[in-house]
Amino acid sequence: MTLEELETIVAARASASPDDSWTAKLLAKGPEKCAEKFGEEAVEAIIEAVKGDREKLASEGADVLFHFLVMLKARDVPLSRVMDELARRQGQSGLAEKASRPS
C-alpha cells in the first residue's frame, strides 16, 4: 500500500458516519483532537524504537502514518503538498535546509 492509497482510504472513511467509522469519529472531534491522537501514536512509536522492538515499532509506525494522514485531512492539507515540500528539499543537505529556516 502507498501513502496515496492510504490517503484515499482516509478520505473515504471521513465521509462515513461517525457511528460507523473511527476516522469519521476522530475527524468530527476536530483538528486539535486529530493532532493529539497523532502525538500519542508518535510517542508510542518512539517508545518502541527506544526499546528496540522492531515488530511493535512497525505496528506503531503504521498507526503514526495513518493518524498523520487523518491530521492532514482535518486541516485540508493534501499529502501531495507534503510530498512537494520533500521534493523541494531534495536538492540540499539536511543541515543546509535546517539553517535556511527562519528562527
C-alpha positions in Angstrom: 0.0 0.0 0.0 1.2 3.5 -0.8 0.6 6.6 1.3 -1.5 7.9 -1.5 -3.7 4.9 -1.3 -4.0 5.3 2.4 -4.9 8.9 1.9 -7.8 7.8 -0.3 -9.0 5.4 2.4 -8.9 8.2 5.0 -10.9 10.4 2.7 -13.5 7.7 2.1 -13.8 7.0 5.8 -14.0 10.7 6.6 -17.4 10.9 4.7 -18.8 7.9 6.7 -21.0 8.2 9.7 -19.0 8.7 13.0 -21.1 5.8 14.3 -19.6 3.5 11.7 -16.0 4.8 11.3 -13.2 5.6 13.7 -11.7 8.0 11.2 -15.0 9.9 10.9 -15.5 9.9 14.6 -12.0 11.3 15.2 -12.4 14.0 12.5 -15.7 15.0 14.0 -13.9 15.9 17.2 -11.9 18.5 15.3 -8.3 19.1 14.2 -6.9 19.6 17.7 -8.1 16.1 18.7 -6.6 14.6 15.5 -3.3 16.3 16.3 -3.4 15.0 19.9 -4.0 11.4 18.6 -1.2 11.7 16.1 1.1 12.9 19.0 0.0 9.9 21.1 0.9 7.5 18.3 4.2 9.2 17.7 5.1 8.8 21.4 4.2 5.1 21.3 6.4 4.7 18.2 9.3 6.4 20.0 8.9 4.1 23.0 9.1 1.0 20.8 12.1 2.5 18.9 14.0 3.0 22.2 13.0 -0.4 23.4 14.3 -1.9 20.2 11.1 -3.9 19.5 11.1 -3.9 15.7 7.7 -5.7 15.3 6.0 -3.3 17.7 7.8 -0.3 16.1 6.4 -1.4 12.7 2.9 -1.6 14.1 3.2 1.8 15.9 4.7 3.2 12.7 1.6 2.2 10.8 -0.5 4.0 13.4 1.7 7.1 13.1 1.3 7.2 9.3 -2.4 6.6 9.4 -3.0 9.3 12.1 -0.7 11.7 10.3 -2.9 11.5 7.2 -6.0 11.9 9.4 -4.4 15.1 10.9 -3.7 16.4 7.4 -7.3 15.7 6.4 -8.6 17.6 9.4 -6.8 20.7 8.2 -7.5 20.1 4.5 -3.8 19.6 3.6 -3.3 17.1 0.8 -0.5 14.6 1.1 0.8 16.0 -2.3 1.6 19.2 -0.5 3.8 17.4 1.9 5.4 15.4 -0.9 6.1 18.6 -2.8 7.9 20.1 0.2 10.0 17.0 0.5 10.8 17.2 -3.3 11.8 20.9 -2.8 14.2 19.9 -0.1 15.7 17.1 -2.1 18.4 19.2 -3.7 20.1 20.4 -0.5 21.6 18.8 2.6 19.6 18.5 5.7 22.0 20.8 7.5 21.7 23.5 4.8 17.9 23.2 4.8 17.6 23.5 8.6 19.9 26.5 8.5 17.7 28.2 6.0 14.6 28.0 8.1 13.5 31.2 9.9 14.2 31.2 13.6 
